[in-house]
Amino acid sequence: MPAEDAHRDTGAPVSHRPLRWNERTFLFALGSPAFGMALAYTFVTTYGPVLIHELSGPALTGLIIGGEVCSRCSCRCSPAACPTR
């Protein structure tokens, strides 16, 4: 039975209404910061190393990317491979 025809718990028909303008504005206001942060993170992780390489060279680029340390423990492990994770 499709979800549009009946509610899962009660079997009662489900009616969907279009969002009102103030509800759309509210959802846009909630979603904009998350979208902005995701977009900024994507650009920094994608183009940051390329820009650093263009401005400084391969040695400094390797030091910056390889110098990433874990903030959870005092060891110099990478955050993805932290043993305390």
C-alpha positions as CSV (number, residue, x, y, z in Angstrom):
1,M,0.0,0.0,0.0
2,P,1.6,3.3,-1.0
3,A,2.3,5.9,1.7
4,E,0.1,8.4,0.0
5,D,-3.0,6.2,0.4
6,A,-2.7,5.2,4.1
7,H,-0.9,6.0,7.2
8,R,1.4,3.2,8.4
9,D,0.2,3.0,12.0
10,T,-3.5,3.5,11.7
11,G,-4.4,2.8,8.1
12,A,-6.2,6.2,7.9
13,P,-5.8,8.2,4.7
14,V,-3.0,10.8,4.7
15,S,-3.6,14.2,3.3
16,H,-0.7,16.4,2.2
17,R,-1.1,20.1,1.9
18,P,1.4,22.5,0.3
19,L,3.6,24.5,2.6
20,R,2.5,28.0,3.5
21,W,4.8,30.9,2.7
22,N,5.9,31.3,6.4
23,E,6.6,27.6,6.7
24,R,8.8,27.8,3.5
25,T,10.6,30.8,4.9
26,F,11.2,29.1,8.2
27,L,12.6,25.9,6.6
28,F,14.8,28.1,4.3
29,A,16.1,29.9,7.4
30,L,16.9,26.6,9.1
31,G,18.5,25.0,6.1
32,S,20.6,27.9,4.8
33,P,23.4,27.8,7.5
34,A,23.8,24.1,7.1
35,F,24.0,24.4,3.4
36,G,26.5,27.2,3.7
37,M,28.7,25.3,6.1
38,A,28.6,22.2,3.8
39,L,29.5,24.2,0.8
40,A,32.3,26.1,2.5
41,Y,33.8,22.8,3.9
42,T,33.6,21.3,0.4
43,F,35.4,24.3,-1.2
44,V,38.1,24.5,1.5
45,T,38.9,20.7,1.4
46,T,38.8,20.6,-2.4
47,Y,40.5,23.8,-3.4
48,G,42.5,24.6,-0.3
49,P,45.4,22.3,-1.1
50,V,45.4,23.4,-4.7
51,L,45.6,27.1,-3.7
52,I,48.3,26.4,-1.1
53,H,50.3,24.4,-3.7
54,E,50.0,27.3,-6.2
55,L,51.1,29.9,-3.7
56,S,53.9,28.0,-1.8
57,G,55.0,24.8,-3.5
58,P,54.8,21.1,-2.8
59,A,56.9,21.0,0.5
60,L,54.7,23.5,2.4
61,T,51.6,21.9,1.0
62,G,52.7,18.5,2.3
63,L,53.5,20.0,5.7
64,I,50.2,21.7,6.0
65,I,48.2,18.7,4.9
66,G,50.4,16.2,6.8
67,G,50.5,18.4,9.9
68,E,46.8,17.8,10.7
69,V,46.7,16.4,14.3
70,C,44.0,14.9,16.4
71,S,42.3,17.1,18.9
72,R,40.9,14.2,20.9
73,C,44.1,12.9,22.3
74,S,47.7,14.0,22.7
75,C,49.2,11.8,20.0
76,R,49.9,12.9,16.5
77,C,47.4,10.6,14.9
78,S,45.1,11.7,12.1
79,P,41.5,12.4,13.2
80,A,40.2,9.6,11.0
81,A,42.5,7.0,12.5
82,C,42.3,8.1,16.2
83,P,42.5,5.1,18.5
84,T,40.1,6.9,21.0
85,R,37.5,7.2,18.3
